[in-house]
């Protein structure tokens, strides 16, 4: 039996480099060129020439980099790397309109294994195999011809680099002003150009991450409980629910036409319809809202090595517990008691490493019964996290149909996607209502209160944008407009002299996640110089005697 051997193709090194430079610059950047056309319509000859010059510049830069690498025999390795990261980036940019920057790298690193797997759709795998893996394998399969003269080979590559530099200079000579105007007015556009977007974002993340391992900065060292709480026999208990990916646009409490909050509508909550987030991803918003820094001056490096809200509350002598169901608290709970509820793997609640938010209540009544003093409990929900929205709620909450029961959400109709997402909000409604009922069941021992605030919103295909995580400056309103509500027990209202009529009037004003820090300090009776009365939502509605 004879074996058929596939003869390996042979190419000169400089021609080999040119072929792959063209492939990466043109075919793995189609998503980038599509965005360029959207930002700069080809309405005349000049704009068309500017557009056609872009693949030339991209080719020239990539050719220079790969040619330099070839002098150290690293060109095949670099080509394979460029093909893989460019193919992956193009898929997500094309299908989800993401922007690949440092914050997106943080999102990817902070994403749980189950969430990452949800993005590994058959379409993505096929796309990566055909446009990335196959090209990388081909680069290693092709044999580089042994040059008759090493000097000639070096000279050919040097000439190729010089020509590339001249092409860049020629384009700059004729079109520099057009490039400058385009990228100045569309600052995020360059972050769609591969592989530079992935390289720059990764380097930015690495440099940024080096600054996070600094000594811990302490906050609120003067923190103590108010005299009213210290001198009272009845203790105080507050539950803070950190929502995930809930957008205000689909909350019926916000005026949404569908009834997505039927239980909360009966709970006498104060809802704040004009609330904006600090970021468009969990990795930004959660640390920000617990940091005490306003979004306008938020420094994520400082936040990573500085104490926050829960450290101060705990220092005041209040018991703190963080129950986790969303892959981590992003540093907000590092120094307080916390537990990852997904590790319990409870039957009927958890499947393949992901749990329904009901898991957050496991053992909670027992914990509260054992509390001796004042307490704060944080429930970090998985809420409405996509793309597998259909996995976020038990079957009985599948009220709006037909649904999008796949992680390939771009293949679903807009109505299917919205239906599925709205079902997640029905479950959010149930979870928050359940927490309120837990507090009500312990009112004989505790004066109770609750805050619900989502970390960021979500895009459901509006203008071709999906999921979340876009740079804040260009993110659509759906990703920044979030639901927030406060529930105060009648006992809390009386004990702390809170005028609910005043609260209802204040609810229509503009608020943000900046208000959470001082509002929680005020709710829990934590006294510290870090407290800013003007940021506390309840300040204006408390009796002056308080």
Secondary structure, DSSP 8 states (H G I E B T S, - for coil): ---------EE-HHHHHHHHHHIIIIIT-HHHHHHHHHHS---SHHHHHHHHHHHHHHHHHHHHHHHHHHTTT-HHHHHHHHHHHHHHHHHHHHHH----SHHHHHHHHHS-HHHHHHH--HHHHHHHIIIIIHHHHHHHHSEE---S-HHHHHHHHHHHHHHHHHHHHHHHHHHHHHHHHHHHHSTTGGGGSTTHHHHHHHHHHHHHHHTSSS--B---TT-EE-HHHHT-SSEEEEEEEEESS--GGG-GGGT-SS-S-TTGGGTT-EE-SSEE-S-SSHHHHHHHHHHS--GGG--HHHHHTB--HHHHHHHTT-EEEEEE-SS--TTTTTTS-EEEGGGG--TTTEETTEE-GGGGGTTHHHHHHH--S-EEEEEE--TT-SS-GGGSS-GGG--S-S---SS-GGGS-HHHHHHHHHHHHHHHHHHHHHHHHHHHTTTTTEEEEEEEEES---EESGGG-EES---TTT--HHHHB--EEEEE-HHHHHHTTB-HHHHHHHTTS-EEGGGHHHHHHHHTTEE-TT--GGG-TTGGGB-TT-
